[in-house]
Amino acid sequence: MNAIEVRDLKKRFGHIEALRGMNFQVREGELYGLIGPDGAGKTTLMRIICTLVMPDAGEVRVKGLDVRQQRTKIRSLLGYMPQRFSLYPDLTVEQNLHFFAELFQVPEAERRARLEMLYHFSRLGPFKNRPAANLSGGMKQKLALSCALIHTPQVLVLDEPTFGVDPVSRQEFWEILHSVQKEGTTILVSTAYMDEADECDRVGLCFQGRIVAEDTPANLKRRFSYPLYRVRGSNLFRLQEFFRSIPTVHSIQMFGDVLHVSFTRQPRAADWQAWQTQTGGGLQEWKTEAPSIEDVFLEVLEEEK
């Protein structure tokens, strides 16, 4: 049995079509990532899975339970961390955890062991007496996750949990998620950070309320079959225009201070030397690049047009 099943899911808010027939399944014990930009429908989908919003059409089941008919049972086995988790800023780390333990009716006999385990992998033990308002952004996210885990949920749903968190805290957060997964918890996580796809067993690429591609991160990257190069130069915008004029160029994407340029055939060393001359030395560096999930995502969107 799949832990989560979504079939032909649709949801509209006025004239905005948030979900347009979304389909995917999350297997038992899997860490599944929903990857996509803001406005792709990720938050609406997660709120429906957590029974906070009802769908207009389609079917959603969590551990075989229907979100329309069995909301109370679903909520008892879910842990949910929304984008803006409402910690109580005046309460300490420990007081927040005790509050959520009480809210989820965690038996007193189990609380101490559960709290110690959460302190251990979140590394919040030394800060248990610190008010939540005085925690760093990364520590607040770890506390929010710990509160969502206090009742040992079978399924954990996390909506962009690393948004706005520094890179070190992001990596620590994913290490915690992998530890939780090893305990047998199924995890569904959404993110706009494409590089976080590599942390997941499988990912669904979301765009405009649909899953446009789905597979393991490695298999998705194999779908990008064009020779890809990382290109640097003195003026990226001029370089971009230059490569657009070359017939064998398949795609050009700007990534910070570099271009990712793909080709319909492998360029020769003589080609690069000629292009360097033609750009008056504006083309300064080029080297082969392994496709990223972002490269794949942009390619899929081009295919969708």
PyMOL commands that set and color helices and strands:
alter all, ss='L'
color gray80, all
select helices_A, chain A and resi 42-49+71-77+93-103+108-122+125-127+132-134+137-149+167-182+194-199+217-222+236-244+269-278+293-304
alter helices_A, ss='H'
color red, helices_A
select strands_A, chain A and resi 4-13+16-26+31-35+57-62+65-66+78-81+155-159+186-191+202-207+210-215+228-233+249-255+258-263+283-288
alter strands_A, ss='S'
color yellow, strands_A
deselect
rebuild
show_as cartoon
